[in-house]
Amino acid sequence: MSIETISLSGRKKEVSNKKMTFWESLYLVAIVKGLFITIKHLFTRKVTIKYPEQVRTRSDVYRGQHMLMRDDEGRERCTACGLCALSCPAEAITMKAEERKPEEKHLYREEKYASIYEINMLRCIFCGLCEEACPKEAIYLTKSKVLVPSNYDREEFIFGKDKLVMPLEAAIANGKLKNAN
């Protein structure tokens, strides 16, 4: 079997270089077919969702806004290992690791933490690979319907820890729910 006959996709077609007839060279048949398709679409019902009143149902695998999680005691889970940044195909995640000081023991779980953790939402493709790569389950893509608010400044699309870290009250409430079960 030669390399020319192999088709990995199964869609390989033999192209012929035959001469067009007079009627084919006028392209009248192609123009009429195109007009027929356009006229057919004029009479079909438009699929429009009136956004504030109607909300589109989300898929089960929908991935929304990022969130840096906290543990039951309210400490940040992220240890700045960098696996999420390495797995990101869009290279949207940047972080800077620092050593935890003794007086910060109540803020961070491990000796190392992310002093700077930023996600460039203009680059992010919401693929979820950062979530899968994290060994500490520190980053999640939530089910919230809020993605990225529109803005005119590029700097507003770089989400830092102030926008990403889970609120302390929610982390403590989650800890109480787990302990109750």
MOJONOR-V649333 format. One record per backbone hydrogen bond with DSSP energy under -0.5 kcal/mol. CO is the residue of the C=O (numbers start at 1). NH is the residue of the N-H. Records with the same first field share a line. If there is no record, write none. Layout:
BEGIN
CO = NH, NH
END
This chain:
BEGIN
2 = 5, 6
21 = 25
22 = 26
23 = 27, 28
24 = 27
27 = 31
28 = 32
29 = 33
30 = 34
31 = 35
32 = 36
33 = 37
34 = 38
35 = 39
36 = 40
37 = 41
38 = 42
39 = 43
40 = 43
41 = 44
46 = 48
48 = 50
49 = 51
50 = 53, 54
59 = 62
65 = 142
67 = 69, 140
68 = 166
69 = 77
71 = 74
75 = 71
76 = 109
82 = 86
83 = 87
84 = 88
87 = 89
88 = 91
92 = 120
94 = 118
96 = 115, 116
98 = 113
101 = 104
102 = 105
104 = 107, 108
107 = 76
111 = 100
113 = 98, 115
116 = 96
118 = 94
119 = 121, 159
120 = 123, 124
128 = 132
129 = 133
130 = 134
134 = 137
138 = 69
140 = 67, 142
142 = 64
145 = 147
146 = 65
153 = 156
154 = 157
155 = 158
157 = 121, 159
158 = 160
159 = 119
160 = 163, 164
161 = 165
164 = 68
167 = 171
168 = 172
169 = 173
170 = 174
171 = 175
172 = 176
173 = 177
174 = 178
175 = 179
176 = 180
177 = 181
END
